[in-house]
Structures are given as structure tokens and as C-alpha cells.
């Protein structure tokens, strides 16, 4: 969560007071905390071979999409088509 300046903080307090938005629940905050550390914990539990296999799979998927670049007068130069 980013820090808010004084005006943003006042605005969010007014929104909460009028019921326009609700403050995050304890469950939401704890879920976010768990999500931030989940990937690192998962990687720590894997062996070096398993991490390598996952990285190779991700790289293959990332580089497998080779869409041709085209030029279209309406959208501009070199847009990718999927």
C-alpha cells in the first residue's frame, strides 16, 4: 500500500465515514501478507532441478508467442496480432 498525502488521506476518511467505501477487513489484510511471501516460500521448498525445470517452462512459454508485426494505417506502425 502506498503512502497517501494529507488530501488523499482526508478524502479516504470521508469516503469511509459516508459509506462509499469500506475499510479492508483483517482477513483481506492477512491474505495480502500471505500472498507477498508465498512465492518465495514455494521456491525455497523446491529443489534446484525443480526450479530449473519451472524456469525453462516459463521461458519456453514466454518466447513461444511469435506474432508477426504488421503496419496498419488506423492503429499506427508495427502492431502485434494475436
N, C-alpha and C positions, 0 to 999 in steps of 0.2 A: 504494500500500500504506500502510495507516495504521500509526502507531507503536503498539507494544504496551507495556503497563506490565510491571513486573517479573514478576508472577504469570503473565500471558499468555505472556511470553517463555519462562519456565521450563516451562510446560505444553507449548508447541510443541516445545521441545528434547526433552522426554521422549517426546513422540509420534514425533518423527523418530528418536530413538535406539531405540525399540521397534519401529519399522517400521510404525506405524499410518498415518502419512502420509509422503510422500516430499517432499524439498525441490524447489522448481521448478528445471527444467533451464535451461541457458544459452539454449537455443532458445526456451523459453517466455518468459523474461525479455526477450529481444531482440524477440520477436513483440509483446509488450505495448508496448514502446517505440515500435515502428513504428506500431502502431495508434493511439497517442496523437497522433502527428504527421501521420498520413495524411490526415485531413480538411482540415487547414489547407493542406497541400501541394497537395491536389487543387483546393481553391478558388483558390489562388494561380495555378494553371495555366489556369484558365478566364477567359474574357473577361467583362466586365461584363454583356453581353447574356445570356451563358450562365448566369451566376449568377442573374440576374433571372428567367430562364425556370425554373430549378430552384426558386427560392423561390416563384414563382407556382404551380407544380405542387404543391409541398408544402403550400402554404396551401389550395389547392383541395381536395386530398385530406383535409386536416385538418378542414375545415369542411363537407365533403360528407356526413358521417355525422350525420344529424339524427334521432335516435331519439326517439320520444315518451316523455315521462316519465309513469309510472303510479304508482299507490298500491297497495300490496299489504299486507294485514294481517300476513302471515307475515314479510315481509322489511323492512317499515317504509315510511316515506313516500318518494315520488319516487325510484324506481329506474329506471335506463335499461334498455331492452330492445334487443337487437341481433338 
